[in-house]
């Protein structure tokens, strides 16, 4: 494995960790807001699902080779 491949792998792992931490923070913030206004759990699940879909689309775009 060349230096460039190792560096690329390290950057990818760091980017994934950062994206996971950012996503977890956004989801927990959304859940806190929804619970503060006494939203039903169905609305909370829908919101979390939409946020996860959004982050997965961003991750797919970042990691696509096109």
C-alpha angles and dihedrals in degrees: 000000000000126000091253092054092048091049090048091052092049092049091048092051092048090048091050092049091049092047091049092050092046092048093047091051094049092047093048090048091051091049091050091052093047092049091048090059093042096244116177117259090248091062089047091053092048091050094048090048092051092048091050091050090050093051093046090052090051091047092048090051092048094049099040114114095217 
